[in-house]
Amino acid sequence: MEINYQETSKDLLTRIDIHEKYGSANIDVWTNDLLKPQAGMKILDVGCGAGKLSFLFNEYTKGGAEIIGGDFSEELLDKARAKNRELGTKIDFQFLDFNKLFNFPDNTFDLVTSAFAIYYASDLKFTFGEAHRVLKPGGRLFVSGPLPENKQMFYDIIKEATNTTIPPMPGSSRFKGEIFNTIDGLFAKTELHKFENHLTFPSVEPFIEYVRASLSEDRKLWTSMFNGKDEYEALIGKIQAVAQKWFDRDGKLVMTKVVGGILATK
Ligand SMILES: C[S@@+](CC[C@H](N)C(=O)[O-])C[C@H]1O[C@@H](n2cnc3c(N)ncnc32)[C@H](O)[C@@H]1O
């Protein structure tokens, strides 16, 4: 399956900020509790974006782990490198396309992670095969992504506003079945963990900000829903009207993020 997907750094950082501002639970705490990365480990973060997980592990291990963050977006890598300089941290951010061979020898890493990224791989068997190859025996792979019940309210509001079914996000539709099974087929042991975060929006505006950061014109997954700027704004207007109706009716807007974490051991 060929998936044409390019995240923009502004949209990604807006969504991360909104999760942290209005959420009831912290995904970083969940991730660290699950993985407990240790000083002395060699860690590869695939599809690292602006470096969220890499910086998290670096802080948790007090700079004692050797961390490499790889992504194919030079824009996001530059953001990560700028933060690296700013913090004086020593994370190695480098180009990595997860649809190509990973540029590392066999049995290199103790931990390979990928948050909300690797499920866009065109050939899952190939990409997870690469993750398996570069892990040491006994090393762990951690992959997080949305489960099908993720953001139900977001999809319900858009559905009511447009009378159309939302194009399925490849992440959530593939995560539990195809992705879990591919990893399970390659690794010695595979577990599925779950994280829930209730985002309570105090007004309609931050919800609309989230919608914009999810379906802006750059995100090719959504382009079947609008054509050009005018149609995009008209769509946002309709979504805003429905969100306001829900808010007036319920006195709040709550969107629940449901994230799966696949943890596998080589
Ligand atoms: C939703 S972002 C998640 C970023 C980061 N892991 C985080 O949690 O903030 C998805 C990331 O996957 C990256 N990506 C998509 N396709 C890729 C590919 N073929 N190779 C490497 N990275 C890719 C994007 O550039 C983007 O940084």
The ligand as an ORCA input file, in Angstrom:
! r2SCAN-3c Opt
* xyz 0 1
  C       2.687     12.204     13.592
  S       4.398     12.447     13.341
  C       5.081     11.796     14.855
  C       6.422     12.345     15.190
  C       7.047     11.938     16.548
  N       7.318     10.515     16.631
  C       6.194     12.378     17.701
  O       5.679     11.526     18.434
  O       6.027     13.604     17.885
  C       4.809     11.280     12.087
  C       6.260     11.316     11.683
  O       6.536     10.265     10.741
  C       7.482     10.762      9.829
  N       7.508      9.906      8.636
  C       6.489      9.658      7.762
  N       6.922      8.849      6.776
  C       8.224      8.557      7.038
  C       9.220      7.749      6.382
  N       8.946      7.091      5.249
  N      10.439      7.649      6.948
  C      10.729      8.321      8.098
  N       9.839      9.106      8.765
  C       8.602      9.223      8.231
  C       7.001     12.188      9.583
  O       7.997     12.996      8.982
  C       6.663     12.611     11.005
  O       7.771     13.149     11.673
*
